[in-house]
Amino acid sequence: MHKILDNLIRMIHSKEMGSSTESHGSTIHVPPLHTCVLKSRTTANRLFAIVYSFAILSLLYRHCIALLHSFSIVSLLILLADAVLAFMWATSQAFRMCPVERRVFIENLEHYAKESDYPRLDVFICTADPYKEPPMCVVNTALSVMAYDYPTEKLSVYVSDDGGSKLTLFAFMEAARFATHWLPYCKKNKIVERCPDAYFKSNNSWFPETDRIKMMYENMRVRVENVVQEGTISRDYMTNEGESEAFSRWTDEFTPQNHPPVVQVLLECGKDEDVMGHTMPNLVYVSRGKGINLPQNFKAGALNALLRVSATMTNAPVILTLDSDMYSNDPQTPLRALCYLLDPSMDPKLAYVQFPQIFYGINKNDIYGGGFFRRKVFFGDPSETFELKQDHLGSKSIKSRVILASAHHVADCNFESQSQSQWGTKMGFRYGSLVEDMYTSYMLQCEGWKSIFCHPKRPAFLGNSPTNFHDFLNQTRRWSIGLLEVAFCKYSPITYGTRTINLLSGLCFAYYSFWPIWSIPITIYAFLPQLALLNYVSIFPKISDPWFFVYIFCFLGAYGQDYLELILSGGTTQRWWNNQRVWMMRGLSSFSIGSVEYILKSIGISTFGFNVTSKAVEEEQSKRYKKGMFEFGVASPLFLPLTTAAIINLVSFLWGIAQIFRQGRIEDLLLQILLVGFAMVNCWPIYEAMVLRADEAKMPVKITLISIVLAWALYLASSIAF
């Protein structure tokens, strides 16, 4: 066991790729691979931060003085809300202190390396459930990266099926056959959109063989979807004995949570060719072994299994990780990453090049709001020297018994425990959080590694965002738990990160890890001023009080800065409005519930499991989303805080307006009524779903009735407290 682990590490140790370029004389000008320019708004950001800081500090000072003179629960809650808002604002300023804009020059790569000298690339694609993540979605992702403008003999694609489904394996057997036609078609015609589904829907370019390729794709899609619908694979769908043998591993004892490892080589570089006679990239299906009583570590565990399996087979120095639905939108994306990875002037501690997560198929106003790693970063800190070797492979085929036996062994569920290794702590993707990607990136930077953010005009990858509002909230609830696991671990970004990385980077990680605590001020401001208004209590300064204008400045300053940034980035006013509205909804719902679940988990009460967000979208649901309609439909507890807050805000707003007309209390109630009115306007989709809509995505009557009871109970409780 130790020998295999030692061999894995030995493959990695020493210097990774060496210099890809020959040294040049000092008189020879070599064109740059990339540029980095400080954005022009940096000075304005810094000046605004200074002014806004004084406003926040003065407001907090006022709260403290008020508490010292007359203690009350209301004053304490307002102080808590504003303190959290101040903390989150302060951490967010770290992003604005030194914003840069990067640009790469792919055409200059030839001055640094020949194509034959490009580093090998292993692509990891993760999926877990063929019903929530349709196999055709995963297939499209794989085909889009297999068709990269990159030397095919240096490209390998590994698909991790953590659900251990033979349906997914069948889909990739079909994909392997289709790829022999799709790859040469894309490269011959210089197709830019190399995800088949996206390409055939766009109709941007049509060639003589397009109809034939499209028909082949549709035949594959129908076969795969029929198999998924039937839930089994009949012999009619199998084309040879090799496929029958592969599916024979799925016995009656084989379950998603308890099964041996499965490693199936579907395409092998150098042996399998496309229809034009060119070699195909490697395509490997991997389902790591699982045991009922053994920790699985969710996606991080699956990625670590891929790290080990790929090390025994291809051991590429560069790794690209993708989700099942995150297809490639630019065939030159690996070359963009190489502009940083091959630049001899770059910091040798550069660990990964990160591309932004951008979604396709979203509403134009977005009513709901992959990275290239050096393999060596997963096996030690920058102070160690690494060298990637393939001596262990020799001339062996990745289908050879020796290689496959080794791959199955390192993918076994007992490998990490029996090898007494540091997988998940010092090696591989880190365990300990549901947001394994963020946690791993953070820990790598704490160890001394660096990163680059690459944001080209054409999105490198496009992903599938949930169009169902319940799925969206459930996804952010799960993220909330994972983020809080990072925020309150012994390596918390606010304490450990600011010391080991640097202050600004540590604060950036702190902003994201403490993201769920937005729920504290949002919940307080969604209920407290409203309940106070219903009980004739004013909790904000009068119009004549100078502090009134401090509140107005703090509100308009924060919202105004967010608005300007989104507009300058090419967004729209409608998208900004939807973003801030959904931010409040998440704060009330998924952030709050996720925070409660994290607390319960911390004291030993397990309330959740890993839930895969559904990527399957119904046609009617998609139509409603494109019209800008929120998708409710299910009686979920996630909706209760939203509907309860909507009811209380509506009633308190009407009551406040009545107080102004009856008693003329506009001077002391104006700020309170403005806040309630703003919240009420943001709640319009909820009112619409509760009362006006009749479609199947409306708010369930059960949720509305329960919310009315909860709102009444809160009012009765507040009448006693006030």
C-alpha positions, 0 to 999 in steps of 0.5 A: 500500500505504501509502495503505491502511494510512494510511487504516486508521489515520486511521479510528481517530485522535483521540477515540473516542466522546466522552461518551455522557451530557450533563453534569448539574448538581451537584444532580442525582443520577445513579445509578451504572453500577457499584460496586467493593467491597474483599472482606472477606478482604483483611486475613486474606490479608495477615496470612497472607502475612506469616506464611507468608513467614517460614516460607518464608524460614526453610526456604530459609535451612535449605537454604542452611546445609545446602548450605554445610556438606555439598554434595549433589545431593539438597540442591541439588534440594530447594533448587531445588524449594522456591525455585520453589515460593516464587517461584510462591507469592509471585507468586500473593499479588499476586491476594490483596492487593487483591481486589475485587467489582464489580457493574453496574446495567444499568437505569441505562444510560438515564441515560447514553445512549439506545439509538440512541447506543450504540456500534457493536459488531463481534464476532470469532469465530475457527475453524480446522478444521471437523473439530476445531471442528465448524461447528455449534459455531461457528454456535451461537456466532455465533447466540448473539451475533447475538441480543444485546439490542443495537440490531441496526443497530449489531451486526456479526459477523465469522467468521474461518475460518483453515482456509479451509474451504468447509464452514464457509462453507456452515454459515454460509450455512445459519445466515444463513437460520435466523437470520431466524427465530431472532432474532425468536423469541428477542426476542419470547419474551425467551429468555435462553439464545440459543444454539440447541443449549443452548436446545433441550437445556435445555427451560426454556421452550416456546412455540407456535412452538418445535417449528417453530423446533426442526425448522428448527434440526435440518434445518440441523444435519443438512444441515451435518453431512452436508456435513462428513461427505461433505467436499464440497458438492453442487449439491443443497445450493446454493439460488442462483447466488450460493452457487455463485459463492462456492464456485467460489473453492475451486479445486484450487490452494486449500489451507488453507495457500496460498490467496487471501483470501475475504470473503463478506457473508452478511447486511447490515444495512439490506438483509436482514430477519428474518421479522418485517420487522426488520433483521438484523445484519451477518454476514461470513465471512472467510478471510485469504489465506495463502502457504506461505513467509509467516509466519501468526502463528497466531490473532493473525494471523487476528485482525489480519486481522479488525481490518483487514477490519472497519475497512474495512466497519463500523469499530465502536469496540467489539470483542468477541473469541470462540473458536469454542466460546465461546457467549453465555450472557447476551443482556445481556452487551454492556450489562454492558460498556457500564456501564464503557465509557460511564461518564464517571467511568471512567479514559479509559485503560480498554482492555477489559472482560474476562469469565471463561472458564467451561465448559459440559458439564463434570463437576460436580466438573470432573475436569480443571479473551471480552473487549470491547476499544475498537478504538483500543487496537490502534492506539496508546498512551493518550497519543495521541488517537483518533477513529473515523470512518466517512467512508470508508464514506459510504453505500456498501453493505458488499457494494459492489465498492469496500468488498469490494476493500479488504477483500480487499486488507487480508486478503491474506497479503502486506499486512503485509509489503508495507505495512511496518507494525507489525502484531503489534508496536505495532498489533493483536494481538501476535505472538511467543507462542502465547498471543496473548490473554494477551500482547496484554493484557499488552503493552496494560497495559505501554503504559498501558492499563487493564482491568476484570474483570467476573464476573456471577452468570450466566456471560456466556460458556460454552465447551467444555473438552476432556473427553479427557485427552490433548487437555487435556494437549496443550492445556496443553502448547501453552499452556506454550510460549506462556507461557514465550515471554512469561516470557523475552521482553525484556518479561518481566513479572517485570522489565519488567512490574513496572516499567511497570504496577505491582508487583502487576499485574506479579506477576500476569502473572508468575504466569501466564507462569511457570506452566509452571515448576511442573513443576520442583518437582512433578517433583522431589517426584514422584521424588526422595523416592521414590527416596531412600526406595528407597535407605534415605536420609532427606531430611526432618527427623525428627518430633522436629526443629522443622523437621518442623513448618515443613514441615507448616505450609508444606504445610497453609498453601498447600493450606488457602488454596487450599481456602478460596478455592475453597469461598468462591467456591462450589466443592466439596471434590471439585472442589478435590481434582480441581483439585490432582490435575490440577495435579500431573498437568499439572506432571509431563506437559504443563508439563514437556514444554512446557518442554522444547519451549520450550527446544528451540525457543529453540535453533533446534530446532522441535518443534511446530506449531499444533494445534487442540484438538478440540471434537468429543466422542464419545458414549461418551467424554462418558458416561465423563467425566460418571462422573468417569473419566479418558480415556486411550486413546491411546499418547501420550508425555504419559502416560509421566511420569505412569505412571512416577511412579505406579509409583515412588510405589507401590513406594516407599510399600510399601517405606517401610511395610516399613521401618517394620515391619521396622526401626522407622524411623518417626521419620526416614521419616514425612514422606517416607512421608506425601509419597509416600502423598499422591502415590500417592492422587493417582495413583489414576486412573492405577492404575485406568486401568493395571490395573482398567479394561477400556474403550477409554479405559484406559491402553494396555499399551504405555505401562504396559510402557514406564513399568515399564522407565523406573521400573526404569532410574531406580531403578538410576541412583538406586542409583548416585547415592545 
